[in-house]
Amino acid sequence: MRYNEKELQALSRQPAELAAELGMRGPKKGSVLKRRLVKLVVNFLFYFRTDEAEPVGALLLERCRVTQEEPSGFSISFLEDPERKYHFACCSEEQCQEWMGALRRASYEFMRRSLIFYRNEIQKMTGKDPLEQFGISEEARFKLGGLKA
């Protein structure tokens, strides 16, 4: 995926699906927990210093794992380097669960699995592939859901 700094800054200003001040510790050895404004926009998790408008960084939430680390904390690691974890501390267990659910739903892979599931359910109920009505080629439908027309 290609993106530049200007595009990321513009995306970071979009309305968030979820935003809050959380404790955050990066993956570097000796990193300490810092208060950050954390903002979920589409499949990017932006983090800001609490007094600045520009993000300090962003995590692309693809090929990642969200794990509860303690009752009110979770981590994000990436499949390419599972030992490298970003840790987050929430105010409550409920807030932690809300964040973990939103982060898991944010990835393209989650949306793709959901599309496949609902496509299969609709096809079972109607006997028709719901993507046919949109003129999507058989090859594209196969890539989307693994079904042949």
C-alpha positions as a printed NumPy array, in Angstrom:
array([[  0.   ,   0.   ,   0.   ],
       [  1.318,   3.425,  -0.902],
       [  0.602,   6.594,   1.002],
       [  2.483,   9.748,   1.797],
       [  2.73 ,  11.932,   4.868],
       [  0.298,  14.529,   3.517],
       [ -2.36 ,  11.868,   2.81 ],
       [ -1.931,  10.381,   6.287],
       [ -2.271,  13.794,   7.928],
       [ -5.473,  14.434,   5.958],
       [ -6.82 ,  10.999,   6.952],
       [ -5.955,  11.644,  10.614],
       [ -8.294,  14.675,  10.568],
       [-11.29 ,  12.612,   9.423],
       [-14.011,  11.701,  11.924],
       [-12.915,   8.784,  14.094],
       [-14.799,   5.565,  14.659],
       [-13.292,   5.648,  18.153],
       [-11.027,   8.126,  19.949],
       [ -9.771,   8.45 ,  23.519],
       [ -6.78 ,   9.297,  25.635],
       [ -5.035,   6.038,  26.43 ],
       [ -1.733,   5.043,  27.914],
       [  0.588,   3.861,  25.148],
       [  3.972,   2.165,  25.19 ],
       [  5.87 ,   1.501,  21.991],
       [  7.735,  -1.681,  21.099],
       [ 11.252,  -0.375,  21.827],
       [ 13.051,  -1.823,  24.839],
       [ 12.852,   0.577,  27.771],
       [  9.821,   2.38 ,  26.315],
       [  7.566,   3.893,  28.989],
       [  3.798,   4.338,  29.117],
       [  2.773,   7.801,  27.831],
       [ -0.626,   9.481,  27.549],
       [ -1.657,   9.679,  23.905],
       [ -4.796,  10.661,  22.067],
       [ -5.524,   7.497,  20.082],
       [ -7.854,   7.736,  17.105],
       [ -9.189,   4.929,  14.892],
       [ -9.942,   6.075,  11.336],
       [-10.897,   3.319,   8.858],
       [ -8.018,   0.827,   9.253],
       [ -5.401,   3.23 ,  10.657],
       [ -4.752,   3.794,  14.342],
       [ -3.312,   7.293,  14.77 ],
       [ -1.676,   8.44 ,  17.962],
       [ -1.047,  12.046,  18.976],
       [  0.625,  13.883,  21.81 ],
       [ -2.278,  15.221,  23.841],
       [ -1.385,  18.846,  23.053],
       [ -0.653,  18.528,  19.304],
       [ -2.859,  18.367,  16.198],
       [ -0.503,  16.33 ,  14.009],
       [ -0.108,  12.598,  14.689],
       [  3.121,  11.283,  16.182],
       [  2.557,   8.053,  14.271],
       [  0.079,   5.637,  12.758],
       [ -0.397,   1.875,  12.681],
       [ -1.961,   0.215,   9.641],
       [ -4.259,  -2.419,  11.136],
       [ -3.628,  -5.206,   8.642],
       [ -2.105,  -8.587,   9.396],
       [ -2.123,  -7.718,  13.08 ],
       [ -3.243,  -9.356,  16.288],
       [ -5.065,  -7.567,  19.106],
       [ -4.556,  -9.295,  22.462],
       [ -5.861,  -8.505,  25.924],
       [ -2.841,  -8.192,  28.206],
       [ -4.594,  -7.4  ,  31.485],
       [ -8.162,  -6.515,  32.472],
       [ -7.846,  -2.947,  31.193],
       [ -4.987,  -3.241,  28.712],
       [ -4.324,  -4.693,  25.275],
       [ -1.524,  -4.975,  22.769],
       [ -1.199,  -4.872,  19.002],
       [  1.414,  -6.991,  17.269],
       [  1.968,  -7.719,  13.61 ],
       [  2.25 , -11.161,  12.028],
       [  5.607, -10.283,  10.429],
       [  7.167,  -9.543,  13.847],
       [  4.95 , -10.858,  16.694],
       [  7.483,  -9.989,  19.413],
       [  7.23 ,  -6.274,  18.551],
       [  4.157,  -5.115,  20.507],
       [  2.445,  -1.793,  21.075],
       [  0.797,  -1.749,  24.521],
       [ -2.265,   0.311,  25.447],
       [ -3.783,   1.003,  28.872],
       [ -7.469,   1.894,  29.117],
       [ -9.437,   3.441,  31.988],
       [-11.62 ,   0.35 ,  32.433],
       [-12.141,  -3.213,  31.27 ],
       [-15.239,  -2.064,  29.342],
       [-13.225,   0.544,  27.441],
       [-10.573,  -2.088,  26.729],
       [-13.179,  -4.472,  25.271],
       [-14.661,  -1.658,  23.157],
       [-11.229,  -0.811,  21.706],
       [-10.278,  -4.417,  21.046],
       [-13.557,  -5.07 ,  19.197],
       [-13.258,  -1.912,  17.087],
       [ -9.63 ,  -2.66 ,  16.18 ],
       [-10.438,  -6.229,  15.16 ],
       [-13.298,  -5.035,  12.934],
       [-11.172,  -2.326,  11.291],
       [ -9.063,  -4.53 ,   9.03 ],
       [ -9.702,  -5.264,   5.38 ],
       [ -9.444,  -8.976,   6.186],
       [-12.329,  -8.744,   8.7  ],
       [-14.477,  -6.917,   6.133],
       [-13.604,  -9.518,   3.486],
       [-14.553, -12.419,   5.798],
       [-17.832, -10.651,   6.634],
       [-18.597, -10.123,   2.952],
       [-17.952, -13.811,   2.231],
       [-20.135, -14.903,   5.152],
       [-23.095, -12.679,   4.19 ],
       [-22.704, -13.491,   0.511],
       [-22.917, -17.221,   1.306],
       [-25.931, -16.686,   3.582],
       [-27.78 , -14.681,   0.909],
       [-26.948, -17.287,  -1.71 ],
       [-28.291, -20.073,   0.555],
       [-31.537, -18.155,   1.098],
       [-32.134, -16.971,  -2.477],
       [-30.19 , -19.436,  -4.616],
       [-28.53 , -16.476,  -6.355],
       [-25.137, -14.874,  -6.032],
       [-25.863, -11.327,  -4.765],
       [-22.804,  -9.964,  -6.608],
       [-24.228, -10.924, -10.031],
       [-26.596,  -7.958,  -9.975],
       [-23.608,  -5.594,  -9.895],
       [-22.03 ,  -7.04 , -13.036],
       [-18.996,  -8.368, -11.188],
       [-17.08 , -10.905, -13.253],
       [-16.949, -14.571, -12.272],
       [-13.202, -14.25 , -11.645],
       [-13.707, -11.272,  -9.292],
       [-16.528, -13.067,  -7.457],
       [-14.277, -16.086,  -7.   ],
       [-11.503, -13.899,  -5.543],
       [-13.97 , -12.192,  -3.206],
       [-15.627, -15.256,  -1.846],
       [-14.227, -18.408,  -3.292],
       [-17.531, -19.312,  -5.008],
       [-18.044, -20.083,  -8.666],
       [-21.196, -18.789, -10.296]])
